[in-house]
């Protein structure tokens, strides 16, 4: 007897049904097109499975960077010698902590995962430097051969032509590859201009680190051959120019590319041309800036100082202002987006203003460290990071850039906040009072004149089942309810009382955190 098919239950947004491959729907042992058996996955599916294995991809990337590092190490040591390499390594390391601290400060609103920053630095120090060293060598050799054949007197100009026109294109393209990879495969951590500047700056810091080893080591070898020493040596001059006057040169150029990818990250799906053209235009701008800087060495001492004072310093100030302004916008977005979860009962009222202030964040961590120890301070820091990620996740959805796993990611972040609320919420509440003192209480509102009962009642309207009912008049201080996965807010328990959700949790389980459906 035929039974009617049961209606399919709708799938939850955080539990997508996995697609069934074609070979799984065929009988085992059947032969498909081209003689391939349907009983096992085809070759394309095996390659797709290998590519989708994150551990395998990470291992391959680490091996690639390690091999690049060994090759670049051997090449630099071959040109500088062991002693020159050690001297260059020691001097090139000095500006690195300053640069990394500056970019870490710029990205403090939403600190980037250490894996992303380590990859960016390693890519710049190993892979990008290796590509630039090989490509610049071939290009310079070709230019030297061409110029010498056409005009033997212009042999000295080959290096200048290569540094001005070839090196900027090769080096900026190699460094931009790291920003592109993180933009494509770590899209969740790319939320705007600040993220692009931080990733690009760390990549360029790694590139400048390896390049400084080569330049400083070569200068030291030259000084040893000609007997120079002290502050008048070539090593001291090279260190002063590269590590004191212009440590931000490479980060400044590549940061232009990062700004382009940051603008592309906030573009909507309809602005597809903008998402493609802006990074390309930013990369071209980085190449032009790099070429102008390299070409200034051919203008003589005064020409170099003129380019440095009239071009590089104002551009560095403009980029710094843009980064600080963008960081302020991110803090404002954090406070604005978290008010939804505060109205729904997930956060206390002081938390949105506290989380949108860097000073309040620091006060909350210090208070937790003094009262409960370093573990509590780490818990508060994790709470701040998860709350910031939640706010930026909701901001992307508000712009129409919601990720496919938005619901699952939102519930995951809320669960992380729920697990740390007992330690973080009191510290943030105290920090909010320290940053913004409480407003004085409002004076009582004047009471309206009494009126007859018949006039005070609103007119009756038909209810949903035909029965008349009245709608209560809104009060001036009515509490706004938000439509979010919120806890129950039933009297006499308020969301900020000693028992935040009464005897029950937000999903009905006594004292249990929200259940994850991942």
C-alpha positions as CSV (number, residue, x, y, z in Angstrom):
1,X,0.0,0.0,0.0
2,X,1.4,3.3,-1.0
3,X,2.0,5.7,1.9
4,X,2.1,9.4,1.4
5,X,5.5,11.0,1.8
6,X,6.0,12.9,5.0
7,X,6.5,16.6,4.6
8,X,10.2,17.5,4.9
9,X,11.2,19.4,7.9
10,X,12.8,22.8,7.2
11,X,16.5,22.8,7.7
12,X,17.9,25.1,10.4
13,X,20.2,27.8,9.1
14,X,23.1,26.5,11.2
15,X,22.6,22.9,10.1
16,X,22.9,22.8,6.3
17,X,22.3,19.4,4.8
18,X,25.5,18.1,3.1
19,X,25.2,17.6,-0.6
20,X,25.2,13.9,-1.7
21,X,27.9,13.2,-4.3
22,X,26.8,11.6,-7.5
23,X,28.7,8.4,-7.0
24,X,26.9,7.8,-3.6
25,X,23.5,7.7,-5.4
26,X,24.6,5.0,-7.8
27,X,24.8,1.3,-7.2
28,X,28.2,0.0,-6.1
29,X,30.3,-1.3,-9.0
30,X,28.4,0.5,-11.7
31,X,30.6,1.8,-14.5
32,X,30.2,5.5,-15.3
33,X,31.3,7.5,-18.3
34,X,34.9,7.0,-19.4
35,X,35.1,3.7,-17.5
36,X,35.3,5.3,-14.1
37,X,33.5,3.3,-11.4
38,X,30.6,4.9,-9.6
39,X,31.5,3.0,-6.4
40,X,34.3,5.5,-5.4
41,X,34.8,9.2,-5.7
42,X,36.1,10.5,-8.9
43,X,39.6,12.1,-9.2
44,X,38.3,15.7,-9.0
45,X,36.5,14.9,-5.7
46,X,39.8,13.5,-4.3
47,X,41.7,16.7,-5.2
48,X,38.9,18.8,-3.8
49,X,39.0,16.8,-0.6
50,X,42.8,17.3,-0.3
51,X,42.4,21.1,-1.0
52,X,39.7,21.3,1.6
53,X,41.9,19.8,4.3
54,X,43.0,22.7,6.4
55,X,45.7,20.8,8.1
56,X,47.2,19.7,4.8
57,X,47.1,23.2,3.4
58,X,48.7,24.6,6.5
59,X,51.5,22.0,6.4
60,X,52.2,22.7,2.7
61,X,52.3,26.5,3.4
62,X,54.7,26.0,6.3
63,X,57.0,23.8,4.2
64,X,56.9,26.3,1.3
65,X,57.9,29.2,3.6
66,X,60.6,27.1,5.3
67,X,62.2,26.2,2.0
68,X,62.0,29.8,0.9
69,X,63.7,30.9,4.2
70,X,66.5,28.4,3.7
71,X,67.1,29.5,0.1
72,X,67.1,33.2,1.0
73,X,69.4,32.5,4.0
74,X,71.9,30.7,1.7
75,X,71.8,33.5,-0.9
76,X,72.3,36.3,1.6
77,X,75.1,34.5,3.4
78,X,76.8,33.9,0.0
79,X,76.8,37.6,-0.7
80,X,77.8,38.8,2.8
81,X,79.8,36.0,4.3
82,X,79.2,34.6,7.8
83,X,80.5,37.6,9.7
84,X,78.7,40.1,7.5
85,X,75.5,38.1,7.8
86,X,75.6,38.1,11.6
87,X,76.3,41.8,11.8
88,X,73.5,42.5,9.3
89,X,71.1,40.2,11.3
90,X,71.8,42.0,14.5
91,X,71.4,45.5,13.1
92,X,68.3,44.6,11.1
93,X,66.5,43.2,14.1
94,X,66.6,46.5,16.0
95,X,63.7,48.3,14.3
96,X,61.5,45.2,14.0
97,X,60.0,45.3,17.5
98,X,59.1,49.0,17.1
99,X,57.3,48.4,13.8
100,X,55.4,45.3,15.0
101,X,54.4,47.2,18.2
102,X,53.1,50.1,16.1
103,X,50.9,47.8,13.9
104,X,49.7,45.9,17.0
105,X,48.6,49.2,18.5
106,X,46.8,50.1,15.3
107,X,44.9,46.8,15.3
108,X,44.0,46.7,19.1
109,X,40.3,47.2,18.5
110,X,40.1,43.7,17.0
111,X,43.5,42.0,17.4
112,X,44.3,39.8,14.5
113,X,45.0,36.1,15.2
114,X,48.7,35.4,15.7
115,X,48.6,32.8,12.9
116,X,47.7,35.5,10.3
117,X,50.4,37.9,11.5
118,X,53.0,35.2,11.6
119,X,52.1,34.1,8.1
120,X,52.3,37.7,6.9
121,X,55.7,38.3,8.5
122,X,57.1,35.0,7.2
123,X,55.8,35.6,3.7
124,X,57.5,39.0,3.6
125,X,60.7,37.8,5.1
126,X,61.0,34.6,3.1
127,X,58.8,34.1,0.0
128,X,58.5,37.7,-1.1
129,X,62.2,38.5,-0.6
130,X,63.2,35.4,-2.5
131,X,61.0,36.3,-5.5
132,X,62.2,39.9,-5.4
133,X,65.9,38.9,-5.2
134,X,65.7,36.4,-8.1
135,X,63.5,38.6,-10.3
136,X,65.5,41.8,-9.6
137,X,68.7,39.9,-10.4
138,X,67.5,38.8,-13.8
139,X,66.0,42.2,-14.6
140,X,69.2,44.1,-13.6
141,X,71.3,41.7,-15.6
142,X,69.1,42.2,-18.7
143,X,69.2,45.9,-18.3
144,X,72.9,45.9,-17.9
145,X,73.4,43.9,-21.0
146,X,71.0,46.0,-23.0
147,X,72.4,49.4,-21.9
148,X,76.1,48.3,-22.3
149,X,75.4,47.1,-25.9
150,X,73.6,50.3,-26.8
151,X,75.9,52.7,-24.9
152,X,78.9,51.4,-23.0
153,X,79.3,54.7,-21.1
154,X,75.9,54.2,-19.4
155,X,76.7,51.0,-17.5
156,X,76.3,52.7,-14.2
157,X,72.7,53.7,-15.0
158,X,71.5,50.0,-15.1
159,X,71.2,49.7,-11.4
160,X,69.3,53.0,-11.1
161,X,66.9,51.9,-13.9
162,X,66.3,48.6,-12.2
163,X,65.8,50.1,-8.7
164,X,63.4,52.8,-10.1
165,X,61.3,50.8,-12.6
166,X,61.7,47.1,-12.0
167,X,62.2,46.6,-8.2
168,X,58.9,48.5,-7.2
169,X,56.8,46.3,-9.5
170,X,58.4,43.1,-8.5
171,X,58.6,43.8,-4.7
172,X,55.1,45.3,-4.3
173,X,53.5,42.5,-6.2
174,X,55.3,39.9,-4.1
175,X,54.2,41.6,-0.9
176,X,50.7,42.1,-2.1
177,X,50.3,38.3,-2.6
178,X,50.2,37.8,1.2
179,X,47.4,40.4,1.6
180,X,45.5,38.8,-1.2
181,X,45.8,35.3,0.3
182,X,44.5,36.5,3.7
183,X,41.8,38.5,2.0
184,X,40.6,35.3,0.2
185,X,41.1,32.6,2.8
186,X,40.7,34.6,6.1
187,X,37.8,36.8,5.0
188,X,36.3,36.7,8.5
189,X,39.3,38.6,9.9
190,X,39.3,41.3,7.1
191,X,36.8,44.0,8.2
192,X,38.1,47.3,6.9
193,X,41.0,49.6,6.3
194,X,42.7,49.0,9.6
195,X,42.9,45.3,9.0
196,X,44.4,45.9,5.5
197,X,47.0,48.3,6.9
198,X,48.0,45.9,9.7
199,X,48.4,42.9,7.5
200,X,50.3,44.8,4.8
201,X,52.5,46.6,7.3
202,X,53.5,43.3,9.0
203,X,54.3,41.7,5.6
204,X,56.4,44.7,4.6
205,X,58.2,44.6,8.0
206,X,59.3,41.1,7.3
207,X,60.4,42.0,3.8
208,X,62.4,45.0,5.1
209,X,64.0,42.8,7.8
210,X,65.5,40.4,5.3
211,X,66.5,43.2,2.9
212,X,68.2,45.1,5.7
213,X,70.3,42.0,6.5
214,X,71.5,42.0,2.9
215,X,72.3,45.7,2.7
216,X,73.8,46.1,6.1
217,X,75.9,42.9,5.7
218,X,77.2,44.0,2.3
219,X,78.1,47.4,3.8
220,X,80.0,45.8,6.6
221,X,82.0,43.7,4.2
222,X,82.8,46.8,2.1
223,X,84.0,48.6,5.2
224,X,86.2,45.7,6.1
225,X,87.8,45.7,2.7
226,X,88.5,49.4,2.7
227,X,89.4,49.7,6.4
228,X,86.5,52.0,7.3
229,X,85.2,52.0,10.9
230,X,83.2,54.1,13.3
231,X,80.3,56.5,12.5
232,X,81.8,57.4,9.1
233,X,81.6,53.9,7.8
234,X,79.2,52.8,5.2
235,X,77.5,50.5,7.7
236,X,76.6,53.4,10.0
237,X,75.3,55.5,7.1
238,X,73.2,52.6,5.8
239,X,71.8,51.9,9.2
240,X,70.9,55.5,9.8
241,X,69.1,55.8,6.4
242,X,67.3,52.5,6.5
243,X,66.6,52.0,10.2
244,X,66.4,55.5,11.7
245,X,65.2,57.8,8.9
246,X,62.9,55.5,7.0
247,X,62.0,52.3,8.9
248,X,58.4,52.8,7.7
249,X,59.3,53.1,4.0
250,X,58.4,49.5,3.0
251,X,55.4,49.4,5.3
252,X,54.2,52.7,4.0
253,X,54.3,51.5,0.3
254,X,52.6,48.2,1.0
255,X,50.0,49.8,3.3
256,X,48.6,51.5,0.2
257,X,47.8,48.1,-1.1
258,X,46.3,47.2,2.3
259,X,44.0,50.3,2.2
260,X,42.7,49.1,-1.2
261,X,41.9,45.6,0.1
262,X,40.3,47.2,3.2
263,X,38.0,49.3,1.0
264,X,37.2,46.2,-1.1
265,X,36.3,44.4,2.1
266,X,33.4,46.8,2.9
267,X,32.1,46.9,-0.7
268,X,28.7,45.2,-1.2
269,X,28.0,42.4,-3.5
270,X,26.6,44.8,-6.1
271,X,29.8,46.7,-6.2
272,X,31.8,43.9,-7.7
273,X,33.8,46.2,-10.0
274,X,34.8,48.2,-7.0
275,X,36.0,45.2,-5.2
276,X,38.3,44.3,-8.1
277,X,39.5,47.7,-9.3
278,X,40.3,49.4,-6.0
279,X,42.9,46.9,-4.9
280,X,44.5,47.1,-8.4
281,X,44.6,50.9,-8.2
282,X,46.1,50.8,-4.7
283,X,48.8,48.3,-5.8
284,X,49.7,50.7,-8.7
285,X,49.9,53.6,-6.3
286,X,52.2,51.5,-4.0
287,X,54.5,50.8,-7.0
288,X,54.6,54.5,-8.0
289,X,55.5,55.6,-4.4
290,X,58.1,52.9,-4.2
291,X,59.6,54.0,-7.5
292,X,59.7,57.7,-6.5
293,X,61.5,56.8,-3.3
294,X,64.0,54.6,-5.0
295,X,64.5,57.2,-7.8
296,X,65.2,59.9,-5.2
297,X,68.7,58.4,-4.6
298,X,69.7,59.5,-8.1
299,X,68.8,63.1,-7.4
300,X,71.7,63.7,-5.1
301,X,71.7,64.5,-1.4
302,X,69.4,67.6,-1.6
303,X,67.0,65.9,-3.9
304,X,66.7,62.9,-1.6
305,X,66.1,65.2,1.4
306,X,63.5,67.1,-0.6
307,X,61.5,64.0,-1.5
308,X,61.8,62.7,2.1
309,X,60.6,66.0,3.7
310,X,58.0,67.1,1.1
311,X,56.6,63.8,0.0
312,X,57.3,60.9,2.3
313,X,56.7,62.5,5.7
314,X,53.3,64.1,4.8
315,X,52.2,60.8,3.2
316,X,53.2,58.9,6.4
317,X,51.2,61.4,8.5
318,X,48.2,61.1,6.2
319,X,48.2,57.3,6.4
320,X,48.6,57.5,10.2
321,X,45.6,59.8,10.4
322,X,43.6,57.5,8.2
323,X,44.4,54.5,10.3
324,X,43.4,56.3,13.6
325,X,40.2,57.6,12.0
326,X,39.3,54.2,10.8
327,X,40.0,52.7,14.2
328,X,37.7,55.3,15.8
329,X,35.0,54.3,13.3
330,X,35.4,50.6,14.3
331,X,35.0,51.5,18.0
332,X,31.9,53.5,17.2
333,X,30.5,50.5,15.2
334,X,31.2,48.2,18.2
335,X,29.2,50.4,20.6
336,X,26.3,50.8,18.1
337,X,26.0,47.1,17.1
338,X,26.2,45.8,20.6
339,X,23.2,47.8,21.8
340,X,21.0,45.3,20.0
341,X,22.4,42.4,22.2
342,X,22.2,44.7,25.3
343,X,18.5,45.4,24.6
344,X,18.0,41.6,24.2
345,X,19.6,40.8,27.6
346,X,22.9,39.3,26.5
347,X,24.9,42.3,27.7
348,X,24.5,44.7,30.6
349,X,23.9,48.4,29.8
350,X,27.4,49.6,30.7
351,X,29.1,47.1,28.3
352,X,28.5,48.8,24.9
353,X,30.0,52.1,26.0
354,X,32.8,50.3,27.8
355,X,33.6,48.1,24.9
356,X,33.7,51.1,22.5
357,X,36.5,52.8,24.6
358,X,40.1,51.6,24.5
359,X,40.6,53.3,27.9
360,X,37.7,51.4,29.5
361,X,39.0,48.1,28.0
362,X,42.4,48.7,29.6
363,X,40.8,49.6,33.0
364,X,38.7,46.4,32.9
365,X,41.7,44.2,32.3
366,X,43.7,45.9,35.0
367,X,40.9,45.6,37.5
368,X,40.5,41.9,36.8
369,X,44.2,41.4,37.1
370,X,44.4,43.2,40.5
371,X,41.3,41.5,41.9
372,X,41.5,38.0,40.5
373,X,44.9,37.5,38.9
374,X,46.3,37.1,35.4
375,X,43.8,34.4,34.4
376,X,40.9,36.8,35.0
377,X,42.6,39.5,33.0
378,X,43.0,37.0,30.1
379,X,39.3,36.1,30.4
380,X,38.3,39.8,30.2
381,X,40.6,40.2,27.1
382,X,38.9,37.2,25.5
383,X,35.5,38.6,26.3
384,X,36.4,41.9,24.7
385,X,37.7,40.1,21.6
386,X,34.6,38.0,21.2
387,X,32.3,40.9,21.7
388,X,34.2,43.0,19.1
389,X,34.0,40.1,16.6
390,X,30.3,39.8,17.3
391,X,29.8,43.5,16.7
392,X,31.7,43.5,13.4
393,X,30.0,40.4,12.3
394,X,26.6,42.1,12.7
395,X,28.0,45.2,11.0
396,X,28.9,43.2,7.9
397,X,25.4,41.7,7.9
398,X,23.9,45.2,8.2
399,X,25.9,46.2,5.1
400,X,24.6,43.2,3.2
401,X,27.9,41.2,3.5
402,X,26.6,38.5,5.8
403,X,28.7,35.3,5.7
404,X,26.9,32.0,4.9
405,X,27.5,30.8,8.4
406,X,26.3,34.0,10.1
407,X,23.8,32.3,12.4
408,X,26.3,29.6,13.5
409,X,29.0,32.2,14.0
410,X,26.7,34.5,16.0
411,X,25.6,31.7,18.3
412,X,29.2,30.6,18.8
413,X,30.3,34.1,19.8
414,X,27.3,34.5,22.1
415,X,28.1,31.2,23.8
416,X,31.7,32.3,24.3
417,X,30.5,35.5,25.9
418,X,28.1,33.6,28.1
419,X,30.9,31.4,29.5
420,X,33.0,34.4,30.5
421,X,30.3,36.8,31.7
422,X,30.7,36.3,35.4
423,X,34.3,37.6,35.3
424,X,34.1,40.2,32.5
425,X,30.8,41.9,33.2
426,X,31.6,43.4,36.7
427,X,35.0,44.6,35.4
428,X,33.5,46.3,32.4
429,X,30.7,47.8,34.5
430,X,33.3,49.4,36.8
431,X,35.4,50.5,33.8
432,X,32.4,52.2,32.2
433,X,31.8,54.2,35.4
434,X,35.5,55.3,35.4
435,X,35.3,56.5,31.8
436,X,31.8,57.9,31.8
437,X,30.4,59.0,35.1
438,X,26.7,58.2,35.6
439,X,24.2,60.8,34.5
440,X,22.3,62.6,37.3
441,X,18.7,61.2,37.7
442,X,16.1,63.0,35.7
443,X,13.6,65.1,37.5
444,X,10.2,63.5,37.9
445,X,7.9,64.2,35.0
446,X,4.8,66.2,35.7
447,X,1.7,64.1,36.2
448,X,-1.2,64.8,33.7
449,X,-4.4,66.2,35.0
450,X,-6.9,63.5,36.0
451,X,-9.6,62.8,33.5
452,X,-12.7,60.7,33.5
453,X,-12.2,56.9,33.2
454,X,-14.1,56.7,29.9
455,X,-11.8,59.3,28.3
456,X,-8.6,57.7,29.6
457,X,-9.3,54.3,28.0
458,X,-8.3,53.9,24.4
459,X,-11.0,52.8,21.9
460,X,-11.6,49.1,21.7
461,X,-10.3,47.2,18.7
462,X,-11.2,43.7,17.5
463,X,-8.7,41.1,18.7
464,X,-7.3,38.2,16.6
465,X,-10.3,36.0,17.3
466,X,-13.0,38.5,17.1
467,X,-12.9,39.5,20.8
468,X,-12.5,43.2,21.6
469,X,-9.3,44.2,23.4
470,X,-7.6,47.4,24.3
471,X,-4.0,48.4,23.6
472,X,-2.2,50.0,26.5
473,X,-0.9,53.4,25.9
474,X,3.0,53.5,25.7
475,X,4.8,55.1,28.6
476,X,7.6,57.6,28.1
477,X,10.2,55.2,29.5
478,X,9.0,52.0,28.0
479,X,11.7,49.4,27.6
480,X,12.6,48.4,24.0
481,X,12.7,44.7,23.2
482,X,15.1,43.6,20.5
483,X,14.5,40.7,18.1
484,X,17.6,38.6,18.8
485,X,18.3,35.2,20.3
486,X,17.6,36.8,23.7
487,X,17.2,35.4,27.2
488,X,13.8,35.5,28.9
489,X,13.0,38.7,30.6
490,X,10.2,38.0,32.9
491,X,9.5,39.7,36.3
492,X,10.6,39.8,39.0
493,X,14.0,38.9,37.5
494,X,15.7,41.4,35.3
495,X,18.7,40.8,33.0
496,X,21.0,42.8,35.3
497,X,19.7,41.5,38.7
498,X,21.6,39.1,41.0
499,X,20.0,36.2,39.0
500,X,20.2,37.6,35.5
501,X,17.6,35.2,34.0
502,X,15.9,34.1,37.1
503,X,16.0,30.4,37.9
504,X,16.3,29.6,34.2
505,X,18.8,30.1,31.4
506,X,18.1,31.7,28.1
507,X,16.9,28.5,26.6
508,X,14.9,27.2,29.5
509,X,17.6,25.0,31.1
510,X,18.3,25.9,34.8
511,X,21.6,27.7,35.0
512,X,22.9,26.3,31.7
513,X,24.6,28.4,29.0
514,X,23.0,28.7,25.5
515,X,23.2,25.4,23.6
516,X,25.3,25.5,20.5
517,X,23.9,23.9,17.3
518,X,27.3,23.8,15.5
